[in-house]
C-alpha cells in the first residue's frame, strides 16, 4: 500500500489551516507540521529554481528559537488565506512578498520578525 502512496495524483495538495492558536500544514500523506502563533518568531519565503514543473515558493514560519517551524507550499489549499492573515502582522514587509513572487532562483526573503 505504501508503494501506491508514492504516486500521488497531481491534484493532491498540501493543506494549511489556522485558528487563533496555531497554524497547521498537512501533507497529502497525513503528516502534519504546526506552530503556535505565540511561538512565531519569523515569517519568510523560500524560492527555488525548481519551477514551473515543481513547487518553487514556500512560506516558512519559524519559532522564536529558530529550531522548529512549518514550511507551506504556495500551492497548498488555504495558502492564500494564510498569506492574508500573515500580512496582518505588525510590520509585515509586503514588498518582500512581491520580490519573492518575481524570483525565479534560489532565494530567501524575510517578511516579518517578532520585535524583541
C-alpha positions as CSV (number, residue, x, y, z in Angstrom):
1,X,0.0,0.0,0.0
2,X,2.9,2.4,0.8
3,X,4.1,1.9,-2.8
4,X,0.8,3.2,-4.2
5,X,1.1,6.3,-2.0
6,X,4.4,7.3,-3.6
7,X,2.5,8.0,-6.9
8,X,0.3,10.9,-5.7
9,X,-2.1,12.3,-8.1
10,X,-1.1,15.8,-9.3
11,X,-4.4,17.3,-7.9
12,X,-3.5,16.1,-4.4
13,X,-2.2,19.1,-2.5
14,X,-1.0,20.1,0.9
15,X,-3.4,21.9,3.1
16,X,-2.9,24.7,5.6
17,X,-5.4,25.6,8.3
18,X,-5.1,28.0,11.2
19,X,-7.1,29.4,14.1
20,X,-6.3,31.8,16.9
21,X,-3.9,29.3,18.5
22,X,-1.8,27.7,15.7
23,X,-1.0,27.1,12.0
24,X,-1.1,23.5,10.7
25,X,0.3,22.3,7.4
26,X,-0.9,18.8,6.5
27,X,0.7,16.9,3.7
28,X,-1.4,14.5,1.4
29,X,0.1,11.6,3.3
30,X,-1.4,12.9,6.5
31,X,1.9,14.1,8.2
32,X,1.3,17.5,9.8
33,X,3.6,20.3,11.0
34,X,2.3,23.0,13.3
35,X,3.4,26.1,15.0
36,X,1.6,28.2,17.7
37,X,1.2,31.8,16.9
38,X,2.7,32.7,20.3
39,X,5.8,30.8,19.2
40,X,6.1,32.5,15.9
41,X,9.4,34.4,15.6
42,X,9.9,34.9,11.9
43,X,7.9,34.6,8.6
44,X,9.9,34.1,5.4
45,X,9.5,33.0,1.9
46,X,11.8,30.5,0.3
47,X,12.0,30.3,-3.5
48,X,13.8,27.7,-5.6
49,X,14.8,27.3,-9.3
50,X,12.6,24.1,-9.5
51,X,9.6,25.7,-11.1
52,X,7.4,25.7,-13.0
53,X,7.1,21.9,-13.0
54,X,7.6,21.6,-9.3
55,X,6.6,23.8,-6.3
56,X,9.1,26.6,-6.0
57,X,7.6,29.0,-3.5
58,X,7.2,28.2,0.2
59,X,6.1,30.2,3.2
60,X,8.4,29.4,6.1
61,X,7.2,30.0,9.6
62,X,10.0,29.7,12.3
63,X,9.8,29.5,16.0
64,X,11.3,32.1,18.3
65,X,14.3,29.9,18.9
66,X,14.6,29.1,15.2
67,X,14.7,25.4,15.9
68,X,11.1,24.5,14.8
69,X,9.0,25.6,12.0
70,X,6.4,25.0,9.4
71,X,7.0,25.1,5.6
72,X,3.9,25.7,3.5
73,X,4.0,25.4,-0.3
74,X,2.3,28.3,-2.0
75,X,0.1,25.8,-3.8
76,X,-1.3,24.4,-0.6
77,X,-5.1,24.6,-0.2
78,X,-5.6,27.6,2.2
79,X,-2.3,29.3,1.5
80,X,-4.0,32.4,0.2
81,X,-5.9,32.8,3.4
82,X,-2.8,32.2,5.4
83,X,-1.0,34.9,3.5
84,X,-3.8,37.4,4.2
85,X,-3.5,36.5,7.9
86,X,0.3,36.9,7.9
87,X,0.0,40.3,6.3
88,X,-1.8,41.5,9.4
89,X,1.3,41.0,11.5
90,X,2.6,44.4,12.6
91,X,5.5,45.5,10.4
92,X,5.0,42.7,7.8
93,X,7.0,43.7,4.7
94,X,4.7,43.3,1.7
95,X,7.5,44.3,-0.7
96,X,9.3,41.1,0.2
97,X,6.3,39.1,-0.9
98,X,6.3,40.9,-4.2
99,X,10.1,40.4,-4.6
100,X,9.7,36.7,-3.8
101,X,6.9,36.4,-6.3
102,X,9.2,37.7,-9.0
103,X,12.1,35.4,-8.0
104,X,13.0,32.5,-10.4
105,X,16.0,31.4,-8.4
106,X,17.1,30.0,-5.0
107,X,16.5,32.8,-2.5
108,X,15.2,33.6,1.0
109,X,13.1,36.6,1.8
110,X,12.3,37.6,5.5
111,X,8.9,39.3,5.6
112,X,8.5,39.6,9.3
113,X,10.4,39.2,12.6
114,X,8.9,39.3,16.0
115,X,10.1,42.5,17.7
116,X,12.4,41.9,20.7
